Structure formats: structure tokens, C-alpha cells
Amino acid sequence: MHNPMKLSKQYIRTMGVLAMLPMFYACNDKALNTINENVVSTTDYFKTSDELLAGTNSIYATVRNISLVAREWFFLHDLRSDEAAAGGSQLEVPRFQILSGNTDPTNSVMNSVWNGLYTVIHRANTVIENGPNVTDNTQARDKAVAEARFLRAWAYFELVTFWGAVPLYTSPVKTPADYQARAEVTAVYTQIVEDLRQAAATLPSKSATDRGRATNGAANALLGRVLMQRNDYAGAKEAFLKVTTSGAYTLTDRYLDNFEEETEFNAESIFEVVYVDKGDNDFNWGGTDSPNSAQSTIRNQEYNPVAWRNLIPSDKLLNEFENTATGAAKTDPRYSFSFYQTGDRYNNDADVLTDADQNGNSSTVNGVRKKVSVRKFMILYKEGKAKASYHPGGNNQRIIRYAEVLINLAECEAELGNLTAAVGYLNQVRARKSVAMPAYPTSQFPTSTKAQVIKAIMHEKMVEHSFECLRSVDILRWRPKSYFTQEPFSYFRANRDELLPIPTLELDNNPLVNGKQNPGY
């Protein structure tokens, strides 16, 4: 019997990255008219629900690939936020370019994410287009298509927040004539919202047997994020309330349960990208994204205090946490849950972290110089230096968790003028048993006015969700509202640095985009 997942991968990868199509066409016009008998076409495939599911699985495979969540995606988010600083001189040039605001259209990190997102979109379009051909199991068919819509929406939201107006494809690209020009931002958001509404209406609730797949909770939580970005706070609130009233999610008592392997898919998890510890140090540098292949993430290696330590927390982030040294009633325990610093214990408390363990730069925390490193998603808590110093991990990347929904609801309520409700949502997050921070208002964060509540929301979002790839999008939403007392980036140039440059490969190969670069580049 043929393996449907393998056949699906074989077909879908023939199209690969959309930007490559003109090169194939230019090299050999006749080649496009030649039937490759070794590749299954959509005319003969996607006839059953199993085949359609294989196509959907291939979308997930791309999401967790090196070009996206396994590496370049988290780098692009973190480098575009004010949470991160260079760990030292070993940070590669393309990454330092983004961190310092010197990104150019040839940047390899940015190009990888762009290409990965459009591969997700192409594969999703293939599943969505071929869904009507499947009649053997309509429930499985509809679920596979709804998951494809969710993943397409996620990809377009990433694209529109990083690059603004982008080409909008809602069907598979089959010929060079199918290229699209950059669509208006409003049109991109309209498509995202439509996909998420359809996905939410079809997808099932959270299930212990369907881990790692999209659910209606994930679709509504992402829809809320998207609508917030459009300043539709009433619509976002409605979407978030569908998550909170579902009864499917609660905050975990232990904050660290959201970042360790043994506690994946916990009560707080809404959507996470799945990784596997393969028991070796063989990271998938080549980017193979077979749905049948176990994939690990290199995040542990990149940020680990005893490994490359390419990015560390910025001083701004470290000093954002409430501390008795600066007048707070209690030092926020999320500081030590989020970061390692010299003197901390690791490897199940068997070892002590030293300055010498952590290569590179130091930080200044409340006036004290010390070495501080990222703890979230690292495996150092259970591994010794010998293993943890180079080991691609199996720790899932949590994309959406319940605490974010609560803080986002607080922002919606504040924007709608319901300050008491907003503070109530924030205090739910602070009351987590392992955190137990004093309820708002506090001496440092009064909540009598909208401006004060917004300040508390911005603070809570930063300390609760540091290094979770949310801050870069929050900055885009808050900057135009003048919510920052100081611009987050010292390099910021208005009408340029809000967006990244359109990648060179797209400009060169898409004739409808050529010459239509973002301003300032």
C-alpha cells in the first residue's frame, strides 16, 4: 500500500517556495508541460480523507521546520523586540543586522521566514482547494480543511505584521501567470479573519487524543489577537470570551509547566508546535520537512547559557520585573522562572551555574552587573553541561497559552472603558499559585485611570510572556497609540522600521512585486 503522507509530501514539495517559480519557468519552458510519472498529481491524489489529512500534516511539518518555528521564526520575533540583546560577538551577522535595525532585503533570516510562510500557505491552499474532492469521510475532510485554514491564517498574520502589504494567494500557484501583486493590508486581514472564523466554526474542542493540532480554542484565541491588531477590541473580546467560557483551559499552578518537556499540552496550553528529542545531536540543518520525520528544535542550543547563548535578555526586560530592591512589595518570581543567572542551580539542582559557564556579555540588573541567560524552553533544568551544551531539544514551542488570552482580554476591556474588568483579568494571572504577586493596584502600578491600567497591562504582558514571540507584535500595536514613554528601539526611524524590507528573492522573481519595496529600504 502506498504511504499517503509520503505521496502528499512528494507532490507538495514540487511547488516549494512560490518565489522560485519564475526560475523554473525561465530555465525550461517545455519542462513545465512534461508529465513527471514519478510524482503524483492532484488529479490523481486527494481523493480520500486520509490523503487530504496527509496534505494537512505536511503543513504542520513546514511550520515546525528550521525556516520557521524550529529556528528562524523565533529569532526574527526576538530580534524585532526590545526583550533581547546580543549574547556576545558570536551572534551571526544576519541576526545582528536585524537586532541593530540594519536589515536589508538580502537578509537570510528574514528570507527564510518569508519562504517558509509562503510554503505553509501554498500547502494550505492545496488542501483547501482539493477538499471538495473528498467524500468518503466528510467529518475528517472538513477538519483537515479547517486546520489548513487556521495555519494559513497564522502564516498570513505573521507576514502582514512583519512586512505589511504582501502577495495574497488563496489557491495553489500552478503557473507563473498565477503570481500576485502585494495586496492591501486590509485585504490580507480580511482573509485572515475569514479563515479563522471558518476554522473556529468547524474545529473540535481541545482533546487529549489530538495533541499539537489546531482546535476551535486556538482559532478563537488567534482571531482575538488579529482583531486586537486591527483595533477591533469589541470583536477581539468576543473571540477571547469563547475561549474563557469554554471550560477547556485554566492557568497552571506552576508557571514553569509552560516551558518544560514533561508538562507539554497542559491545562494552559492552547496551541503548541510539537518537537521530539531524537536522542542524538543531529539537528535537521537541511530543513527536511517530511510529515513522517521527527523534528527537534535548535532553540535550546541558540539561547542556552552553557551553549551558544546567542541572545540574552535585554537590560530593559530584566529591570521590568518588580523587585523589593526598587520598592515593590515582592520580587516577582517569574524573573527566576524566566532567566538563569550566575549562582542558580540546574541539572535537577545537581550543578551550579558560574560566570565561566556563560560565554559572552553581562547584564545590569538594578545597578548590579551579572551574567543572565534565557531559561524558558531550555533543557538545562534537567541536563548537565556536557549534554546541554549541544543538544537540539524536544521541548514544544508554546504558541498560544491561556495567560495570554486573559491579559489580552484585560487590554480589550481597558480599551472599551471597563477598567475594573481589565484589572480583574490581570489579577487572575498574578494570582497563579507559584507567582502570587500582590493584586493590582500596587504602589508602583496604580489603576485609577485608563493610562495607568494600560501601563499595568504592558508591564504584565512583558514579564509574563518574555521570549514567547509576542512582544514584536505588541510593539506594532502600541506604538501608534503613544503608549510608550520612550520608543522601544534606539535605532527607530519612522516610516521605515515599522516593517521589514520585502526580500530580494521576491522582488527579483515576482514581476508584480518588483520595484514595490517597503519605504526606506
C-alpha positions as CSV (number, residue, x, y, z in Angstrom):
1,M,0.0,0.0,0.0
2,H,1.2,3.5,-0.8
3,N,2.0,5.8,2.1
4,P,-0.4,8.7,1.6
5,M,1.7,11.1,3.7
6,K,4.8,10.4,1.6
7,L,3.0,10.8,-1.7
8,S,1.5,14.1,-0.5
9,K,4.9,15.4,0.5
10,Q,6.2,14.3,-2.9
11,Y,3.6,16.4,-4.7
12,I,3.5,19.4,-2.5
13,R,7.2,19.9,-2.5
14,T,7.2,20.1,-6.3
15,M,6.0,23.7,-5.9
16,G,8.1,24.5,-2.9
17,V,8.7,28.2,-2.3
18,L,6.5,30.4,-4.5
19,A,9.3,32.8,-5.4
20,M,11.2,30.0,-7.2
21,L,8.6,29.5,-9.9
22,P,9.9,32.0,-12.4
23,M,13.4,30.4,-12.3
24,F,11.9,27.0,-13.1
25,Y,10.0,28.6,-15.9
26,A,12.9,30.6,-17.4
27,C,15.2,27.6,-17.4
28,N,13.0,25.3,-19.5
29,D,9.6,26.4,-20.8
30,K,8.9,22.9,-22.1
31,A,9.7,21.2,-18.8
32,L,6.5,22.6,-17.3
33,N,4.5,20.8,-19.9
34,T,6.2,17.5,-19.3
35,I,4.4,15.0,-17.1
36,N,6.7,13.5,-14.4
37,E,5.4,10.0,-14.0
38,N,7.3,9.7,-10.7
39,V,5.2,12.4,-9.0
40,V,1.5,12.0,-8.0
41,S,-0.5,14.9,-9.3
42,T,-3.6,16.4,-7.6
43,T,-5.7,15.0,-10.5
44,D,-4.9,11.5,-9.1
45,Y,-4.4,12.3,-5.5
46,F,-6.5,13.9,-2.7
47,K,-9.4,11.6,-3.3
48,T,-9.8,10.3,0.2
49,S,-9.8,11.8,3.7
50,D,-6.6,10.0,4.5
51,E,-4.8,11.6,1.5
52,L,-6.2,15.0,2.5
53,L,-5.0,14.6,6.1
54,A,-1.6,13.8,4.7
55,G,-1.6,17.1,3.0
56,T,-2.6,18.9,6.2
57,N,0.2,17.1,8.0
58,S,2.6,18.4,5.5
59,I,1.6,22.0,6.5
60,Y,2.4,21.3,10.1
61,A,5.7,19.8,9.0
62,T,6.6,23.1,7.4
63,V,5.5,25.1,10.5
64,R,7.9,23.2,12.7
65,N,10.8,23.3,10.1
66,I,14.1,25.1,10.6
67,S,12.9,28.0,8.4
68,L,10.1,28.7,10.8
69,V,9.5,27.7,14.4
70,A,12.5,25.4,14.9
71,R,14.8,28.3,14.4
72,E,14.4,31.4,12.2
73,W,10.9,32.3,13.2
74,F,11.7,32.7,16.9
75,F,14.9,34.6,16.0
76,L,13.0,37.0,13.8
77,H,10.5,37.7,16.6
78,D,13.0,38.1,19.3
79,L,15.4,40.2,17.2
80,R,12.5,42.5,16.4
81,S,11.6,43.1,20.0
82,D,13.3,45.1,22.8
83,E,13.4,42.0,25.0
84,A,16.6,40.6,23.5
85,A,20.3,41.6,23.4
86,A,23.3,40.0,21.8
87,G,24.9,37.4,24.0
88,G,28.3,38.2,22.5
89,S,30.3,38.6,19.4
90,Q,29.3,35.1,18.2
91,L,25.9,36.4,17.0
92,E,25.9,35.9,13.3
93,V,25.9,38.9,11.0
94,P,22.3,38.5,9.5
95,R,20.9,38.2,13.1
96,F,22.8,41.2,14.3
97,Q,21.6,43.2,11.4
98,I,18.0,42.7,12.5
99,L,18.8,43.4,16.1
100,S,20.5,46.6,15.3
101,G,18.0,47.9,12.8
102,N,20.2,47.4,9.8
103,T,18.2,44.7,8.0
104,D,18.5,44.7,4.2
105,P,16.4,42.8,1.6
106,T,19.1,40.1,1.3
107,N,19.0,39.2,5.0
108,S,19.0,35.3,5.2
109,V,17.0,35.0,8.4
110,M,14.2,37.2,7.0
111,N,14.2,35.5,3.6
112,S,13.9,32.0,5.3
113,V,10.9,33.1,7.3
114,W,9.2,34.6,4.2
115,N,9.8,31.5,2.2
116,G,8.7,29.2,5.0
117,L,5.4,31.1,5.5
118,Y,4.6,31.0,1.8
119,T,5.3,27.3,1.7
120,V,2.8,26.9,4.5
121,I,0.3,29.0,2.5
122,H,0.8,27.0,-0.7
123,R,0.4,23.7,1.1
124,A,-2.7,25.0,2.9
125,N,-4.2,26.3,-0.4
126,T,-3.6,22.8,-1.9
127,V,-5.6,21.1,0.9
128,I,-8.4,23.8,0.8
129,E,-8.8,23.6,-3.0
130,N,-8.9,19.8,-3.0
131,G,-11.2,19.4,0.0
132,P,-14.4,19.2,-2.1
133,N,-13.0,16.2,-4.0
134,V,-13.1,14.1,-0.8
135,T,-16.4,12.4,0.0
136,D,-15.5,9.2,1.9
137,N,-15.4,10.9,5.4
138,T,-16.9,14.4,5.3
139,Q,-16.2,15.0,9.0
140,A,-12.4,14.2,8.7
141,R,-12.4,16.2,5.4
142,D,-13.9,19.3,7.0
143,K,-11.5,19.1,10.0
144,A,-8.4,18.8,7.7
145,V,-9.6,21.8,5.7
146,A,-10.3,23.8,8.8
147,E,-6.8,23.1,10.2
148,A,-5.4,24.2,6.8
149,R,-7.4,27.5,7.2
150,F,-6.0,28.0,10.7
151,L,-2.4,27.5,9.6
152,R,-2.9,29.7,6.5
153,A,-4.3,32.5,8.7
154,W,-1.4,32.1,11.1
155,A,1.1,32.4,8.2
156,Y,-0.6,35.5,6.8
157,F,-0.7,37.2,10.2
158,E,3.0,36.6,10.6
159,L,3.5,38.1,7.1
160,V,1.3,41.1,7.5
161,T,2.8,42.1,10.9
162,F,6.4,41.7,9.7
163,W,6.0,43.1,6.1
164,G,2.7,44.9,5.8
165,A,1.2,44.5,2.3
166,V,2.1,41.1,0.9
167,P,1.0,39.0,-2.0
168,L,-2.3,37.2,-1.2
169,Y,-2.7,33.7,-2.5
170,T,-5.9,31.7,-1.8
171,S,-5.3,29.0,-4.4
172,P,-2.2,27.0,-5.3
173,V,0.2,28.6,-7.7
174,K,0.5,26.4,-10.8
175,T,2.0,28.6,-13.4
176,P,4.0,31.9,-13.5
177,A,0.8,33.6,-14.5
178,D,-0.6,32.9,-11.0
179,Y,1.7,35.4,-9.4
180,Q,0.0,38.1,-7.3
181,A,0.9,41.7,-6.5
182,R,1.1,43.0,-3.0
183,A,-2.4,43.1,-1.5
184,E,-3.6,46.0,0.7
185,V,-3.1,45.3,4.4
186,T,-6.9,45.4,4.9
187,A,-7.4,42.7,2.3
188,V,-4.9,40.5,4.0
189,Y,-6.5,40.9,7.4
190,T,-10.0,40.3,5.8
191,Q,-8.7,36.9,4.6
192,I,-7.1,36.1,7.9
193,V,-10.4,36.8,9.8
194,E,-12.5,34.8,7.3
195,D,-10.2,31.8,7.6
196,L,-10.2,31.9,11.4
197,R,-14.0,32.3,11.7
198,Q,-14.5,29.3,9.4
199,A,-11.9,27.3,11.3
200,A,-13.4,28.1,14.7
201,A,-16.8,27.1,13.5
202,T,-15.6,23.7,12.3
203,L,-12.6,22.6,14.5
204,P,-13.3,20.5,17.6
205,S,-12.5,21.5,21.2
206,K,-9.3,20.6,22.9
207,S,-8.7,16.9,23.0
208,A,-6.2,14.7,24.8
209,T,-6.0,12.5,21.6
210,D,-5.4,15.2,19.1
211,R,-2.4,17.0,20.6
212,G,-0.5,19.5,18.6
213,R,-3.4,20.1,16.2
214,A,-5.5,23.3,15.8
215,T,-8.7,23.5,17.8
216,N,-11.6,25.9,18.0
217,G,-9.9,27.4,21.1
218,A,-6.8,28.1,19.1
219,A,-8.7,29.6,16.3
220,N,-10.6,31.9,18.6
221,A,-7.5,32.9,20.5
222,L,-5.7,33.7,17.3
223,L,-8.7,35.6,16.0
224,G,-8.7,37.7,19.1
225,R,-5.0,38.5,18.5
226,V,-5.7,39.5,14.9
227,L,-8.7,41.7,15.8
228,M,-6.8,43.5,18.5
229,Q,-4.1,44.4,15.9
230,R,-6.9,46.0,13.9
231,N,-8.1,47.9,16.9
232,D,-11.4,45.9,16.9
233,Y,-11.4,45.4,20.7
234,A,-15.1,44.5,20.8
235,G,-14.6,41.8,18.2
236,A,-11.5,40.6,19.9
237,K,-13.2,40.4,23.3
238,E,-16.0,38.3,21.8
239,A,-13.4,35.9,20.4
240,F,-11.5,35.6,23.6
241,L,-14.6,35.1,25.7
242,K,-15.3,32.0,23.6
243,V,-12.0,30.6,24.9
244,T,-12.5,31.6,28.6
245,T,-16.1,30.3,28.8
246,S,-15.4,27.0,27.1
247,G,-14.1,25.5,30.3
248,A,-11.2,23.8,28.4
249,Y,-8.4,26.0,29.8
250,T,-7.1,27.1,33.1
251,L,-3.8,28.6,34.4
252,T,-1.3,26.0,35.7
253,D,-0.4,26.4,39.3
254,R,3.3,26.1,38.4
255,Y,4.5,28.7,35.9
256,L,7.4,26.6,34.6
257,D,5.0,23.9,33.5
258,N,4.5,26.1,30.3
259,F,8.2,25.7,29.3
260,E,9.3,22.2,30.2
261,E,9.0,18.9,28.2
262,E,7.4,16.9,30.9
263,T,4.4,19.3,31.1
264,E,3.6,19.9,27.5
265,F,-0.1,20.0,26.5
266,N,-1.1,21.1,30.0
267,A,-4.3,22.8,31.1
268,E,-3.0,26.2,30.0
269,S,-1.8,25.1,26.5
270,I,-4.0,26.3,23.6
271,F,-1.7,25.7,20.7
272,E,1.9,24.4,20.5
273,V,4.3,23.2,17.8
274,V,5.5,19.7,18.5
275,Y,9.1,18.7,18.7
276,V,10.8,15.4,19.6
277,D,14.1,14.7,21.4
278,K,15.6,12.2,18.9
279,G,18.2,11.1,21.4
280,D,21.1,12.5,19.3
281,N,22.7,15.8,18.4
282,D,21.6,15.6,14.7
283,F,19.6,18.8,14.1
284,N,17.8,19.0,10.8
285,W,20.0,21.7,9.3
286,G,19.0,20.8,5.8
287,G,15.4,21.6,6.5
288,T,13.7,18.3,5.6
289,D,10.1,18.6,6.4
290,S,8.6,15.2,5.9
291,P,5.4,14.7,7.8
292,N,6.8,11.3,8.8
293,S,10.1,12.6,10.3
294,A,10.6,13.5,13.9
295,Q,11.9,17.1,14.2
296,S,13.8,18.7,17.0
297,T,14.2,22.4,17.7
298,I,17.6,24.2,18.0
299,R,16.2,26.9,20.3
300,N,17.8,25.2,23.3
301,Q,21.2,25.4,21.6
302,E,20.9,29.0,20.5
303,Y,19.9,30.6,23.9
304,N,21.2,28.1,26.4
305,P,23.5,29.7,29.0
306,V,26.1,26.9,28.6
307,A,25.7,26.6,24.8
308,W,25.9,29.3,22.1
309,R,24.0,31.9,24.2
310,N,23.4,34.0,21.0
311,L,20.7,36.1,22.6
312,I,20.3,37.1,26.2
313,P,17.6,39.2,28.0
314,S,17.9,42.9,27.5
315,D,18.6,45.1,30.5
316,K,15.2,46.7,29.8
317,L,13.4,43.4,30.2
318,L,15.4,42.3,33.3
319,N,14.6,45.6,35.1
320,E,11.0,45.5,34.2
321,F,10.3,42.8,36.8
322,E,9.1,44.1,40.2
323,N,11.7,43.8,42.9
324,T,11.9,44.7,46.6
325,A,15.2,46.4,45.8
326,T,13.3,49.0,43.8
327,G,10.4,49.4,46.2
328,A,8.0,46.6,45.2
329,A,6.2,44.7,47.9
330,K,7.5,41.4,46.5
331,T,10.2,40.3,44.0
332,D,8.4,38.7,41.0
333,P,9.2,35.0,41.0
334,R,8.7,35.0,37.2
335,Y,12.2,36.6,36.9
336,S,13.9,33.4,38.2
337,F,11.5,31.2,36.3
338,S,12.3,33.0,33.1
339,F,16.1,33.5,33.4
340,Y,19.2,31.8,34.7
341,Q,21.9,33.9,36.4
342,T,25.2,33.1,38.0
343,G,24.7,31.1,41.1
344,D,21.5,29.3,40.0
345,R,21.2,25.6,40.2
346,Y,20.5,23.4,37.2
347,N,20.6,19.7,36.2
348,N,18.0,18.8,38.8
349,D,19.8,21.0,41.3
350,A,23.0,19.0,41.0
351,D,25.1,21.8,39.4
352,V,25.6,25.5,39.9
353,L,25.9,28.0,37.1
354,T,29.0,30.1,37.0
355,D,30.2,33.1,35.1
356,A,32.6,30.9,33.2
357,D,29.8,28.6,32.1
358,Q,28.1,31.6,30.3
359,N,30.2,32.9,27.4
360,G,29.7,36.5,26.2
361,N,28.1,39.6,27.7
362,S,26.9,40.6,31.1
363,S,23.8,42.5,32.1
364,T,23.0,45.3,34.5
365,V,20.1,44.4,36.8
366,N,19.1,47.0,39.4
367,G,22.5,48.5,39.1
368,V,24.4,45.2,39.6
369,R,26.5,43.6,36.8
370,K,25.8,39.9,36.4
371,K,25.5,37.3,33.7
372,V,21.9,36.4,32.9
373,S,20.6,34.0,30.3
374,V,17.3,32.7,29.0
375,R,15.7,29.8,30.9
376,K,12.3,29.4,29.1
377,F,12.3,26.3,26.8
378,M,15.9,25.4,27.7
379,I,16.7,21.8,28.9
380,L,19.3,22.8,31.4
381,Y,16.9,22.3,34.3
382,K,17.2,18.5,33.8
383,E,20.6,18.1,32.0
384,G,24.2,18.6,32.9
385,K,26.5,20.9,31.0
386,A,28.0,18.1,28.9
387,K,24.7,17.2,27.2
388,A,23.0,20.6,27.3
389,S,26.0,22.4,25.7
390,Y,24.9,21.0,22.4
391,H,21.6,19.1,22.1
392,P,18.7,20.0,19.8
393,G,15.7,19.7,22.0
394,G,12.3,18.2,22.0
395,N,10.6,20.9,24.0
396,N,7.5,22.1,22.3
397,Q,7.2,25.7,21.3
398,R,4.0,27.1,23.0
399,I,2.4,29.4,20.5
400,I,-0.7,30.4,22.5
401,R,-1.5,29.8,26.1
402,Y,-4.3,30.8,28.4
403,A,-2.5,33.5,30.3
404,E,-2.1,35.5,27.1
405,V,-5.9,35.3,26.5
406,L,-6.5,36.8,30.0
407,I,-4.0,39.6,29.5
408,N,-5.4,40.3,26.0
409,L,-8.9,40.4,27.5
410,A,-7.6,43.0,30.0
411,E,-6.4,45.1,27.1
412,C,-9.8,44.8,25.3
413,E,-11.7,45.8,28.5
414,A,-9.4,48.8,29.1
415,E,-9.8,50.0,25.5
416,L,-13.5,49.6,25.8
417,G,-13.5,51.7,29.1
418,N,-14.1,48.8,31.5
419,L,-11.2,49.3,33.8
420,T,-12.4,47.2,36.7
421,A,-12.9,44.2,34.5
422,A,-9.4,44.8,32.9
423,V,-7.7,44.8,36.3
424,G,-9.6,41.6,37.3
425,Y,-8.1,39.7,34.3
426,L,-4.6,40.9,35.2
427,N,-5.0,39.8,38.8
428,Q,-6.1,36.3,37.7
429,V,-2.6,35.9,36.0
430,R,-0.8,37.4,39.0
431,A,-2.6,35.1,41.4
432,R,-1.1,31.9,39.9
433,K,0.0,29.8,42.9
434,S,3.7,29.8,42.0
435,V,3.6,33.5,41.2
436,A,1.3,35.0,43.8
437,M,2.1,38.6,43.1
438,P,0.2,41.3,45.0
439,A,-3.0,42.2,43.2
440,Y,-3.3,45.5,41.3
441,P,-3.4,48.3,42.2
442,T,0.1,48.4,43.8
443,S,2.2,51.4,44.8
444,Q,4.1,51.1,41.5
445,F,1.1,50.3,39.4
446,P,-2.0,52.3,40.3
447,T,-5.1,51.6,38.2
448,S,-7.4,54.6,38.6
449,T,-7.2,55.8,35.0
450,K,-7.1,54.2,31.6
451,A,-3.5,55.3,31.2
452,Q,-2.5,53.6,34.4
453,V,-4.3,50.4,33.6
454,I,-2.7,50.3,30.1
455,K,0.7,50.7,31.8
456,A,0.0,47.7,34.1
457,I,-1.1,45.7,31.1
458,M,2.1,46.5,29.2
459,H,4.1,45.5,32.3
460,E,2.2,42.3,32.9
461,K,2.4,41.2,29.3
462,M,6.2,41.8,29.2
463,V,7.0,39.9,32.4
464,E,4.5,37.1,31.9
465,H,5.4,36.4,28.2
466,S,9.0,37.4,27.8
467,F,10.7,35.5,24.9
468,E,7.5,33.9,23.8
469,C,7.5,35.7,20.4
470,L,4.6,38.1,21.3
471,R,6.4,41.4,22.1
472,S,7.3,42.4,18.5
473,V,3.6,42.4,17.6
474,D,2.6,44.2,20.8
475,I,5.1,47.0,19.9
476,L,3.4,47.4,16.5
477,R,0.0,47.8,18.1
478,W,1.1,50.1,21.0
479,R,3.5,52.4,19.2
480,P,0.9,54.4,17.2
481,K,-1.2,54.9,20.3
482,S,1.8,56.6,22.0
483,Y,1.6,54.2,24.9
484,F,5.4,54.0,25.2
485,T,7.1,56.7,27.3
486,Q,10.2,56.1,25.2
487,E,10.5,54.5,21.8
488,P,11.4,50.8,22.3
489,F,14.3,50.9,19.7
490,S,17.1,53.4,19.8
491,Y,17.6,53.0,16.0
492,F,13.9,53.5,15.1
493,R,13.2,55.6,12.0
494,A,9.6,56.5,11.4
495,N,8.1,55.3,8.1
496,R,10.8,52.6,7.8
497,D,11.4,50.5,10.8
498,E,7.8,49.6,11.4
499,L,8.2,46.9,8.7
500,L,10.9,44.7,7.3
501,P,12.0,45.0,3.7
502,I,10.5,42.8,1.1
503,P,13.0,40.0,0.4
504,T,15.3,40.4,-2.6
505,L,14.2,36.9,-3.9
506,E,10.6,38.1,-4.1
507,L,11.5,41.4,-5.7
508,D,13.6,39.6,-8.3
509,N,11.3,36.8,-9.2
510,N,7.8,38.2,-8.8
511,P,7.2,40.7,-11.7
512,L,4.2,42.1,-9.9
513,V,6.2,42.9,-6.8
514,N,9.4,44.1,-8.4
515,G,10.0,47.7,-7.7
516,K,7.4,47.8,-4.9
517,Q,9.7,47.8,-1.8
518,N,8.6,49.0,1.6
519,P,9.5,52.6,2.3
520,G,13.0,53.5,3.5
521,Y,14.8,50.4,2.0
